[in-house]
Amino acid sequence: MKKFIIIASILAISLFIVACNTGSDNDIGAQDLTPNVTTQAPTPTPQPHPGMTAPTEVEPVQQTEPPDEPIADLFPASGYYFTLSAEERYIYERFLVELDTSLFYGLSPISVAKIYIQAGIDGEWEAEFYAHNQASMEVTKQEFYENHVADMQWSVLESRQSLANWVFPFIEEAEIIVDGERALLVFYSVPEPDFPEEYQDLLHVLNLLMNDDGVWEMRFRPHALLLD
């Protein structure tokens, strides 16, 4: 399972295009992460560890050379499926063409995050880039594209959907924590029975920022894990 965890980390980075070192402003104080999490999870219902503290940024696993062929079929079926609602799908399809986050006006942070995740699943790197709050970006558009090309040497797109089916199917039940112009989404992933005990109750966090027009956008490197 260690191999599974390492591979999952690699693909999670592919979904979020994690390319640069995290700035110190990405850290979230423990006081921001003490919600009464009511996220629905599959049976058996996981519970957060009592000693859970601040989130840990998802860091890329350092590898030197990609495989000769992109890896396929990395994950078994989770029994769940990440998908967009009809409204989210409509906005997503428009966003792929217009690349304008004004389309997100009135959407909840959850819907914005789902559209962003779908862009990653589909390999729509340009939509991913423009779904971010541009003031938070730490890479140029060219660097973002180059990271996408590098990521695609590691795994096929189908693996991204498989990973999303493990990590994001319960994002609809995420607790939304709003602090001014910042929002956190806190939610469970599917419990993996073969994971070590400390990974059974894994909580995920996504970070969003509201722009000057009142629209939620993804913060650069939005993904974090709540670990004890």
N, C-alpha and C positions, 0 to 999 in steps of 0.2 A: 504493500500500500504506500510505502514511502515513494516509490516510483510514481504512483497515481497522484500523490500530493504534489510532487515536483512538476509533473506534466500539467496538472491542473493550474499550477502557478503560472507556467509558461503561457497556457491558453488564456488565462485571465488577463495576462498582460496584453495578449493579442486583442482581446475585446476592448480594452481601454486604451490601447496605444501608449503604454507606459514607457517613456523613453528617457526621461531625465531624472536627475536626483531630486528628491522631494525637498522643497524649501521648508524652512522652519515654520512658516505660517500654515502648513498643512496639518500640524499637530492640533488635536482637539483635547482640551482639558477634560479630566475625568468628571468634573462637575457638569459638563454638557451631556454626559452619557449615563444618566441615572434615571431614565424613563421607566415607567411601569409598562414593560413591553407586553403587549397583548396579542402579538403576532400569532396567527393560527398556523400550526405546523401539523404534519402528518402524524398518525398514530405509530409508535408512541410519541406523545408530545414532548419535545425537548424543552428543557428549562435552562436559562442562563446560569452560569457558575456564579456563586455569591461573591467571589473575588474579582469579578470582571472589571477591568480598568479601561484606560483610554485605548482607542483603536490603533492598530498597527498598520501602516501603509503596506500595501501589497507590493513587494519588491520583486524584480525580475530575477529568475534563476540564471546565474552566469554560465553561459555555454560558449564554446569557442567557434564551432562550425555547425551549420545546419545539416540535417541528414541529406542523403542523396536525393530522396524524394520526400515531399511533405507527408507527415504522418496522418493516417486516416483511422477512423473507428477507434478513437482512444477511450471512449466512455460507453459503458453499457446503458441500457435504457433506465431512466430514473423512475419511471412510472408517472411523471408529471411533464408538463409542457409549457414553455414560455411562449406567449403569443400576444399580439396586440389586439385591442378591441377594434370594432369597426370604425369608431371615430378616430382612434389613434392611428389606424392604418391609413385612413384618408389623409390625415395631416402628414403622416410619414411620407406617403407617396408625393405629396406636394412639396415637402421639404427637400426631397431628393433632387427636385428640379430647381426650386427657388433658392434653397440654401439660406433662408432668412428666418431667424428665430422669432420674428414678429408673428409667425404662424402659431407659435406656442402660447400666444396671449390667452389668458383664461384657463390654461391647462394646469393641473396640479403638478407638484414636483414629481409624483409617481409617474404620471403620463409622459412627462418630459424625459425622465430617466429611461422609461421603456422604449421610447423612440430612439434615444441614443444607443441603447443596447442593441436594438434591432439593426441599426446601421452597422454596428460592429459585427453582428452575426452575418450580415449580407456582404461584408467587405466594402461597404460604401464609405471609404476613408474620408472623402471630402465632406460628406454629411456629418460624420463624426467630428471632424475638425470644427465646423461651423456651429455644431450644437454646444460647443464650449463657450463659456463666458470669455470673450477674447482678451479682456484685461487680465485674466488669470493665466493665460497661456505662457509657457516657458520655452516653447519651440516655435520655429517658423512653420509656415505651411509646407515648404519644401522638406524640412526636416521631418515633419509629421508624415508626409508621403513616403519618404525614404524608410522610416520606421515601419510603415505598413508593408512595403515591399519586402523588407527583411523578415517581418513576422510571417508573411505568406510562404516563406521558404521552410517553415517549421511544421505547419499543419494545414489541412484542407479546410475550406469554409464549413463543411458539414460538421466538423468537430466543434465549431463555435456554437452551433445550435445544440449539440449534445451537452456541451458545458453549461449553456444557459438553462437547459432543462434541469440541471442539478443546482445551480446557484441562484437563479432568479424566478422560479415559478411562483414563489410566495410574496413577490414584491408588491402585489396588490394589497396585501395585508400589512404592509410596512407602517410603522409608526412614524409620522412626520413631526419633526421637531424644528420649529421655526425660531430663529434668533435674529431679528432684524431682517437684513437682506441675505441671510444664510439659512439654508434648510438642510437637515440631515434626514435621511431615510434609514431606518433601522429595521432589519427583517432577517428571518431565518432562511438558510438554504436547506435542501433536502438532506436529512441525516444519512450519512454513509455508514452502513453497519460495520464495514471493515476498517474504518478509521480508528486511530487511537482514541481512548476515552476523552482526552482533552479537546478533540475536534468534533465530538458528537453534538454539542450544543452551540454550533458555530453561528454567530451573528455577523451580518454584513452591514456596512454603512456606505451610503453614497452621499456625496457632498454636492450641493447646488448653490448657485448664487443668483440673486435677482438683479437684472440690469436696470438702467435708468428709466426704462419704459414699463417696468413692473412685470417683466417676463422672466420666468425661471429658466436658467441655463446651467449646463454642467460645469462644475469647477474642474480645472485641469487636475489630472490624476484623482478622480473622484472616489476611487474605491479604497475602502479600508476594512479591516477585520477587527471584531471585538474579541480579544483573547484574554484569558485569565492569567 
